[in-house]
Amino acid sequence: MRFDTIHIPAFGPFTDFSRDFVKNGHDIHLVYGANEAGKSSLLRGIHQMFFGIPVQSKDNFVHDNTKLRIGGTVSNDTNKFSFLRKKGNKNTLLDTQGNTIDEAHLEAFLGTVNGEFFDNMFGLDTQSLRDGAGALLSGEGDLGTQLFSASLGGTPIEAAITKLETEADSLYKGSGSKNKTILPALKAYKEGEKLAKSSATKVTTWNALLKDIKLAQAEFENIDQGLSGNRSRAVKLSNLTSALPTYSKFLQLSKELSENTAPEVSSDFIPRFRSTLAQQKDLSRSLQIQQQMIADQQQDLANIPRSDEALQHKADVEALSNGFETYLANLEAVDHLQREIESLESTLQLYSEQLELDSSDRISQLSTISEKQHSQFKQLAQALSKQELRRQIAESELAEIESNIAQYHDDLQCFSNSSDTTALEDLIQQCETHAAEFPHQEDREEQAQGLNRSKEILISQLNLDITEDDIPTLAVPSEASIKQELERENDLLEKLQSHQQKIEDYDEELATEQTQLDSLKAQAAIYSQADLTKARENRDGQLSQISANITADMSLPDDAITQLSASVKLADTIADALHSNAENIAKAETHLVKIETLTLKKQNSERYKQEVLTDLEKWSTAWQARCAAIPVNPQSPTDLLQWRSQWLELCSSIEDLNELQRKIQKHSDLSQDLIAQMQVTLQSKDSNFRALLSTLKSEFKAATRGQGKLEAAQTALASAQLKRTTAIEKFDSAESALADSQSSWSTLCASDDFPANLHPDQVLDLIDKRSLAQQKSIDFNTSLMEIESKTEAIKSYNSKASELTQLLLEESSEDATLSVPQLKHHIAQAQQAHTKASTIQDSITAEERKLPELELQSKDLDAELKKLLEQAQVDHLDAMEPAILAIESKAKLSEALASQRDTLQSLADQSKQPELDSFFAELDGLDRDQLQQELEALSAAARPLQHERDTSLKALDEFKQQQNELQQASDAAAAHKQDAANALALLVTDTERFIRLQYAITFLRDQVEAFRKKSQGPMMEKTSHYFSALTSNLYSGVAAQLDDNDKPQLVALRREGDNNLEVHTAGLSEGTADQLYLALRLAAIDLHLDKHTPIPLILDDLLMTFDDQRTRALLPVLAELSKKTQILIFTHHSHLNQLAQETTPELQLHQLTA
């Protein structure tokens, strides 16, 4: 079978997708799709078109479940078949028109292949390839399982067999019972049966007990019935006695109730009357209060004065009030402006005098100096001042330099040249350099003393009795070698300790085992089969000796029969013990075996310990020999490490001390040499270095003083002459700049009518005064206009205030500061009066509305009181109180009578006479004394009856207790029986499962072995062919090789010249293992195709783990196999397209678009 066309109307991301697969001799196709192109959906679709779309489909993200359709056209050598598959539970195979058709049409092309076999046998992806190759690399399974698994499409048959064996071992494995089920179930079954048998109750005992219980129950019920009759009669008589006083009271109350003539009213009559009467009184009082309140409010309203006229001018007064603050501010501002104008007039007059003007009016006529012009005046004035200062400084500096030059000429006439002092200067420099080393020399001497002390201490600690020169030359082992020997020593000591610990542990375990063995011997005689054989041989020997003596007519020893009897008894005892104490004997045998094993282990440990002791002694001898060159007592590696550290420190101290001593001696020699040179130079015999150096410096200063002054004067003169040239240039520059600035200043003053002969500071002062005078003139004119405006506003405000004051106030005032607050107060009082009148009028209106309702309520209450008077059968309210007392008395009598009746009814019920009239009739003829006598007689008869009942009840309880104990024993026996049954059921189930598992394991192994024997030849030949081709003939093929357990194993044959090297699968690289497993799969598919209908082979990203070289080797192999069956290769790697076209031209490319 092959795909001619794959047609997908609606599935996953595909809509109306169709792809034709043409056969051209080689039926191999490469399906390329980038990520999200639908490659995975197409792979699922190929499987589901054959075997159905699952219920939980993940390919319905574009199309609904009901619209999913996938199909195509398949063909074989003779027929073609086109179909579609829909999603559903049944009848999902359709023809191209959408009609349901039988699955048999498709099965004719698939044959016996089901979905699982299709995926395993004809579907191969990267993961299954890696898993199969991983099994080869790990060496799992023999050749048979590898071939069998490959023939089933990679199914791990060895894993299936291992799973069956694991389950079988969990049921039963040898004598062990931990984590097993069969042996524990067998033990539980035996234990349950034993306990059930011991706990069972005999039937005869149970029947006899039931008979005794029945007789005791009958006797108890007879006695109890007599006692109950006695008690019932006593209770009845007691109730009658108690009822007599109550009955007398009941008769008295009945008589009093019949004599009361009060009318019958409802139970709430009295509280209802009292409530209505109280409401009527409260309402009358409220009505009077309401009427008086209305009259008082009307009087208050009449006393309030009229305020309508004043409120008509409220807005005008409020306007005046709102402007009152402004009015006051204007008054204050006018006064302030007046004073400010006077001040400005005097200031302007002063400025006019300072500016030399005829009057202050001319100030406003002066030209205005702008900020820019003012800034120019300031900058030019500052420049003039700075340049004048620079000229003065330059002039002063030039004069000073001229004076210094004259002085230097005079000094040069006084000095002459002195002698050369170079040699003296060199000697002083050497001496000073050497003198600077004196502190270091002292430090060296101090360090030398310290090192000498440390050296002596270390020599003492190291216990060395050799010369200092020999100490550094000692042949002391290196630190690494000492540590290595230390590790060797520690290793031997740890082994020694480990073996000693094992010996102690074995001793402890031996003691424990011996104790348990002794315990078993104490419980019963413990014998072995050897003991029985020996006893029987002794018995038979004695019997043979006695028979021989009798045959020879020889006399028997006196104790022969006694010894024979003892031997027979001993042999029988041992046999019985072996039979009855089999379990203990088995335990004893276990302990004996364990004791023997532990003894052997202890002996081995002791031997190992002795070997370690020997090695330790050898190591110690070698170590002592190695340390013989060290002049100290033998030391351990640990001690020698510490000794070596101190020795290294001593060597370092000796080396440092020698170096310091060399430096000290060198310094001392140089000191003597310099002292000798200074003595010669100074012609002195003094040997003190510092004193000679000080004298030498004094001589040098005296010799160089004259020459230094001459050189200094010459240098100073040259410098002064250079400075004079610079000073002249500086002075000329300052005078030129000053002249330019003065010219600019004259021009600027002429432009603004300032005299050019004035100093710049005076001109700047005039500019400032002119600016201030012009600003004051502006302020003066502004103040005049403002005072005129505010004066007009004050006049207008006073006019309005005066008009309203004359209209509203009785006493008028021309001063608005007084009249406006009075007007404001008058309006506020008028507003208050108006508000108060409105409030009172609203309250009167509200209270008058309440009067009709109160009057109506009063009428209703009067009618209710009249009705209640009629019910009480009285004419007026004064007679109502006696009527209420009579009604209350009648109600109390009725309540008391009902209480007495309830008491009598309760006593009648206790006396079993529910009819009260019959109980009254019985009470009418009773005599209290007779009742008391009968009660005493009943009490005397009850005591013996109670004793008999208690005795009978105790006997009955004892019989029932025996019955309960037997019942519990029976229940326990039933529970044990059920436990045994449950254990038996588990035992039978697990045993049957164990037998079936063993049959299955044996069957699978037999089938694997039979398959290996049958197909090993063809399968190995095909695998060798494919493996050689896939590895580009690097390997010649595969072969079978027996392992240590005589099981055939798969090995690869690698070419080594003309020979083949056998390589076990575990020794292959990952890539080669992938090729070997693929060769096994291709060989199995090839053999399958020889005997079955071809099924398309689908490879999903199989080439992902292959490099280009392996891919080039694989593609031609697949092309050759495609002559037998169709091959579809799915990939998302674009570089494979070009590689496939180059390697396999017959391959057809199909590209999926995203």
Long-range contacts (C-beta under 8 A, 24 or more apart in sequence): 1-74, 1-75, 1-76, 1-109, 1-110, 1-1093, 1-1094, 1-1095, 1-1096, 2-27, 2-74, 2-75, 2-76, 2-1094, 2-1096, 2-1125, 2-1126, 3-72, 3-73, 3-74, 3-1096, 3-1126, 3-1128, 4-72, 4-73, 4-74, 4-75, 4-80, 5-72, 5-73, 5-82, 6-42, 6-45, 6-46, 6-49, 6-72, 7-70, 7-71, 7-72, 7-73, 7-84, 8-42, 8-45, 8-69, 8-70, 8-71, 9-69, 9-70, 9-71, 9-84, 10-62, 10-63, 10-67, 10-68, 10-69, 10-70, 11-41, 11-45, 11-59, 11-63, 11-68, 11-69, 11-70, 12-38, 12-41, 12-42, 12-44, 12-45, 12-59, 12-61, 12-62, 13-38, 13-41, 13-61, 13-62, 14-38, 14-41, 14-42, 14-45, 15-62, 15-63, 19-1150, 21-1126, 21-1128, 21-1148, 21-1150, 22-1148, 23-1126, 24-1146, 24-1148, 25-1123, 25-1146, 26-1119, 26-1122, 26-1123, 26-1144, 26-1146, 26-1147, 27-1122, 27-1123, 27-1125, 27-1126, 27-1127, 28-1118, 28-1119, 28-1122, 28-1126, 28-1127, 28-1129, 28-1144, 28-1146, 28-1147, 28-1148, 29-1126, 29-1127, 29-1128, 29-1129, 29-1147, 29-1148, 29-1149, 29-1150, 30-1129, 30-1131, 30-1136, 30-1137, 30-1140, 30-1147, 30-1148, 30-1149, 30-1150, 31-1128, 31-1129, 31-1130, 31-1131, 31-1150, 31-1151, 31-1152, 32-1131, 32-1132, 32-1134, 32-1136, 32-1137, 32-1149, 32-1150, 32-1151, 32-1152, 33-1130, 33-1132, 33-1151, 33-1152, 33-1154, 34-1132, 34-1134, 34-1152, 34-1154, 35-1132, 35-1154, 36-1154, 37-1132, 37-1152, 37-1153, 37-1154, 38-1152, 38-1154, 39-1130, 39-1132, 39-1152, 42-1130, 42-1152, 43-1098, 43-1100, 43-1130, 45-70, 46-1098, 46-1128, 47-115, 47-118, 47-119, 47-123, 48-85, 49-83, 49-85, 50-85, 50-106, 50-110, 50-115, 50-118, 51-114, 51-115, 51-118, 52-85, 52-92, 53-85, 53-86, 53-87, 53-88, 53-92, 55-89, 57-87, 60-87, 69-94, 71-96, 74-109, 76-109, 76-1093, 76-1094, 79-108, 79-109, 81-105, 81-106, 81-108, 81-109, 109-1093, 110-1093, 110-1095, 111-1092, 111-1093, 113-1095, 117-152, 117-153, 118-1095, 119-153, 120-152, 120-153, 120-154, 120-155, 121-152, 121-153, 121-1084, 121-1085, 121-1088, 121-1095, 122-153, 122-1085, 122-1095, 122-1096, 122-1097, 122-1098, 123-153, 123-1098, 123-1100, 124-154, 124-1078, 124-1081, 124-1097, 124-1098, 124-1099, 124-1100, 124-1102, 125-1099, 125-1100, 125-1101, 125-1102, 126-1100, 126-1101, 126-1102, 126-1104, 126-1105, 128-154, 129-1074, 129-1077, 129-1078, 129-1102, 129-1105, 130-1074, 130-1105, 132-1077, 132-1080, 132-1081, 133-1070, 133-1073, 133-1074, 133-1076, 133-1077, 134-1073, 135-1077, 136-1050, 136-1065, 136-1066, 136-1068, 136-1073, 136-1076, 136-1077, 137-1065, 137-1066, 137-1068, 137-1070, 137-1073, 138-1066, 139-1064, 139-1065, 139-1066, 142-1043, 142-1047, 142-1048, 142-1049, 143-1012, 143-1016, 143-1040, 143-1047, 143-1048, 143-1049, 143-1050, 144-1008, 144-1009, 144-1011, 144-1012, 144-1048, 145-1008, 146-1050, 146-1080, 147-1011, 147-1012, 147-1015, 147-1016, 147-1019, 147-1080, 147-1084, 148-1007, 148-1008, 148-1011, 148-1012, 150-1019, 150-1077, 150-1080, 150-1081, 150-1083, 150-1084, 151-1011, 151-1015, 151-1019, 151-1084, 151-1087, 151-1088, 153-1081, 153-1084, 154-1081, 157-1004, 157-1008, 160-1004, 161-1001, 161-1004, 161-1005, 164-997, 164-1000, 164-1001, 164-1004, 165-997, 165-1001, 167-997, 168-994, 168-997, 168-998, 168-1001, 171-990, 171-991, 171-993, 171-994, 171-997, 172-990, 172-991, 172-994, 181-986, 181-990, 182-987, 182-990, 182-991, 182-994, 185-983, 185-984, 185-986, 185-987, 185-990, 186-983, 186-987, 188-979, 188-980, 188-983, 189-980, 189-983, 189-984, 189-987, 190-980, 191-980, 192-976, 192-977, 192-978, 192-979, 192-980, 192-981, 192-983, 193-976, 193-977, 193-980, 195-972, 195-973, 195-976, 196-973, 196-974, 196-976, 196-977, 196-980, 197-973, 199-969, 199-970, 199-972, 199-973, 199-976, 200-969, 200-970, 200-973, 201-966, 201-969, 201-970, 201-973, 205-966, 206-966, 209-959, 209-962, 209-963, 209-966, 210-963, 212-959, 213-956, 213-959, 213-960, 213-963, 216-952, 216-955, 216-956, 216-959, 217-956, 219-952, 219-955, 220-949, 220-952, 220-953, 220-955, 220-956, 223-945, 223-948, 223-949, 223-952, 224-949, 224-952, 226-945, 227-942, 227-945, 227-946, 227-949, 230-938, 230-941, 230-942, 230-945, 231-942, 233-938, 234-935, 234-938, 234-939, 234-942, 235-910, 235-911, 236-910, 236-911, 236-912, 237-931, 237-934, 237-935, 237-938, 238-935, 239-907, 239-908, 239-910, 239-911, 240-907, 240-911, 240-922, 240-923, 240-926, 240-931, 241-928, 241-931, 241-932, 241-935, 242-907, 243-903, 243-904, 243-907, 243-908, 243-919, 243-923, 244-923, 244-926, 244-928, 246-900, 246-903, 246-904, 246-907, 247-904, 247-920, 247-923, 249-900, 250-897, 250-900, 250-901, 250-904, 253-893, 253-896, 253-897, 253-900, 254-897, 256-893, 257-890, 257-893, 257-894, 257-897, 260-886, 260-889, 260-890, 260-893, 261-886, 262-883, 262-886, 262-887, 262-889, 262-890, 263-871, 263-872, 263-873, 263-883, 263-887, 265-871, 265-872, 265-887, 267-891, 269-868, 269-871, 269-872, 269-887, 270-884, 270-887, 270-888, 272-868, 273-865, 273-868, 273-872, 273-880, 273-884, 276-861, 276-864, 276-865, 276-868, 277-865, 277-877, 279-861, 280-858, 280-861, 280-862, 280-865, 283-854, 283-857, 283-858, 283-861, 284-858, 286-854, 287-851, 287-854, 287-855, 287-858, 290-847, 290-850, 290-851, 290-854, 291-851, 293-847, 294-844, 294-847, 294-848, 294-851, 297-840, 297-843, 297-844, 297-847, 298-844, 300-840, 301-837, 301-840, 301-841, 301-844, 304-833, 304-836, 304-837, 304-840, 305-833, 307-829, 307-830, 307-831, 307-833, 307-834, 308-834, 309-808, 310-808, 310-826, 310-827, 310-830, 311-827, 311-830, 311-831, 311-834, 313-804, 313-807, 313-808, 313-827, 314-827, 314-830, 314-831, 316-800, 316-804, 317-804, 317-808, 317-823, 317-824, 317-826, 317-827, 318-827, 320-797, 320-800, 320-801, 320-804, 320-820, 320-823, 320-824, 321-820, 321-823, 321-824, 323-797, 324-820, 324-821, 326-793, 327-793, 327-794, 327-797, 327-816, 327-820, 328-817, 330-790, 330-793, 330-794, 330-797, 331-794, 333-786, 333-787, 333-790, 334-787, 334-790, 334-791, 334-794, 337-783, 337-786, 337-787, 337-790, 338-787, 340-779, 340-783, 341-780, 341-783, 341-784, 341-787, 344-776, 344-779, 344-780, 344-783, 345-780, 347-776, 348-773, 348-776, 348-777, 348-780, 351-769, 351-772, 351-773, 351-776, 352-773, 354-769, 355-766, 355-769, 355-770, 355-773, 360-777, 363-773, 363-774, 363-776, 363-777, 364-774, 364-777, 366-770, 366-773, 366-774, 367-752, 367-753, 368-774, 369-752, 369-767, 369-770, 369-771, 373-752, 374-767, 374-771, 376-748, 377-748, 377-760, 377-763, 377-764, 377-767, 378-764, 380-741, 380-744, 380-745, 380-748, 380-760, 381-745, 381-760, 381-761, 381-763, 381-764, 383-741, 384-738, 384-741, 384-742, 384-745, 384-760, 385-760, 387-734, 387-737, 387-738, 387-741, 388-738, 390-730, 390-734, 390-737, 390-738, 391-731, 391-734, 391-735, 391-738, 393-734, 394-727, 394-730, 394-731, 394-733, 394-734, 395-731, 397-727, 397-730, 398-724, 398-727, 398-728, 398-731, 401-720, 401-723, 401-724, 401-727, 402-724, 404-716, 404-720, 405-717, 405-720, 405-721, 405-724, 408-713, 408-716, 408-717, 408-720, 409-717, 411-709, 411-713, 412-710, 412-713, 412-714, 412-717, 415-706, 415-709, 415-710, 415-713, 416-706, 416-710, 417-707, 417-710, 418-703, 418-704, 418-706, 418-707, 418-710, 419-703, 421-700, 421-703, 421-704, 421-707, 424-681, 424-696, 424-699, 424-700, 424-703, 425-700, 427-674, 427-677, 427-678, 427-681, 427-696, 428-693, 428-696, 428-697, 428-700, 430-674, 431-674, 431-678, 431-689, 431-692, 431-693, 431-696, 432-693, 434-667, 434-670, 434-671, 434-674, 435-689, 435-690, 435-693, 437-667, 441-664, 441-667, 444-660, 444-663, 444-664, 444-667, 445-664, 447-656, 447-660, 448-657, 448-660, 448-661, 448-664, 451-653, 451-656, 451-657, 451-660, 452-657, 454-653, 455-650, 455-653, 455-654, 455-657, 458-646, 458-649, 458-650, 458-653, 459-650, 461-646, 462-632, 462-643, 462-646, 462-647, 462-650, 463-632, 463-633, 464-631, 464-632, 465-631, 466-631, 468-654, 471-647, 471-650, 471-651, 471-654, 472-651, 472-654, 472-655, 474-629, 474-630, 474-631, 474-647, 475-629, 475-630, 476-630, 476-644, 476-647, 477-626, 477-627, 477-640, 477-644, 479-641, 479-644, 482-637, 482-640, 482-641, 482-644, 483-637, 483-641, 485-619, 485-623, 485-626, 485-637, 486-637, 486-638, 486-641, 488-619, 489-616, 489-619, 489-623, 489-636, 489-637, 492-612, 492-615, 492-616, 492-619, 493-616, 495-608, 495-612, 496-609, 496-612, 496-613, 496-616, 499-605, 499-606, 499-608, 499-609, 499-612, 500-609, 502-601, 502-602, 502-605, 503-602, 503-605, 503-606, 503-609, 506-598, 506-599, 506-601, 506-602, 506-605, 507-602, 509-594, 509-598, 510-595, 510-598, 510-599, 510-602, 513-591, 513-594, 513-595, 513-598, 514-591, 514-595, 516-587, 516-591, 517-588, 517-591, 517-592, 517-595, 520-584, 520-587, 520-588, 520-591, 521-588, 523-584, 524-577, 524-580, 524-581, 524-584, 525-573, 525-574, 525-577, 525-581, 526-577, 526-581, 526-584, 526-585, 526-588, 527-574, 527-577, 527-578, 527-585, 528-585, 528-589, 529-578, 531-574, 532-571, 532-574, 532-575, 532-578, 535-567, 535-570, 535-571, 535-574, 536-571, 538-567, 538-570, 538-571, 539-564, 539-567, 539-568, 539-570, 539-571, 542-567, 1012-1048, 1015-1087, 1016-1040, 1016-1048, 1018-1087, 1019-1080, 1019-1083, 1019-1084, 1019-1087, 1022-1082, 1022-1083, 1022-1086, 1022-1087, 1023-1076, 1023-1079, 1023-1080, 1023-1083, 1024-1053, 1025-1083, 1026-1078, 1026-1079, 1026-1082, 1026-1083, 1026-1086, 1026-1117, 1027-1052, 1027-1075, 1027-1076, 1027-1079, 1029-1113, 1029-1116, 1029-1117, 1030-1075, 1030-1078, 1030-1079, 1030-1110, 1030-1113, 1030-1114, 1030-1117, 1031-1072, 1031-1075, 1031-1113, 1032-1109, 1032-1113, 1035-1072, 1036-1060, 1038-1076, 1038-1079, 1052-1076, 1070-1105, 1071-1105, 1071-1106, 1071-1107, 1071-1110, 1074-1105, 1074-1106, 1075-1110, 1078-1102, 1078-1114, 1082-1117, 1082-1121, 1085-1121, 1085-1125, 1086-1121, 1086-1124, 1089-1124, 1089-1125, 1094-1124, 1094-1125, 1094-1126, 1095-1125, 1096-1125, 1096-1126, 1096-1127, 1096-1128, 1097-1121, 1097-1125, 1097-1126, 1097-1127, 1097-1128, 1098-1128, 1098-1130, 1099-1127, 1099-1128, 1099-1129, 1099-1130, 1100-1130, 1101-1130, 1101-1131, 1101-1132, 1101-1133, 1102-1129, 1103-1129, 1103-1131, 1103-1133, 1103-1136, 1104-1131, 1104-1133, 1108-1139, 1111-1136, 1111-1139, 1111-1143, 1112-1139, 1112-1143, 1115-1139, 1115-1140, 1115-1143, 1115-1144, 1115-1147, 1116-1143, 1116-1144, 1118-1144, 1119-1144, 1119-1146, 1119-1147
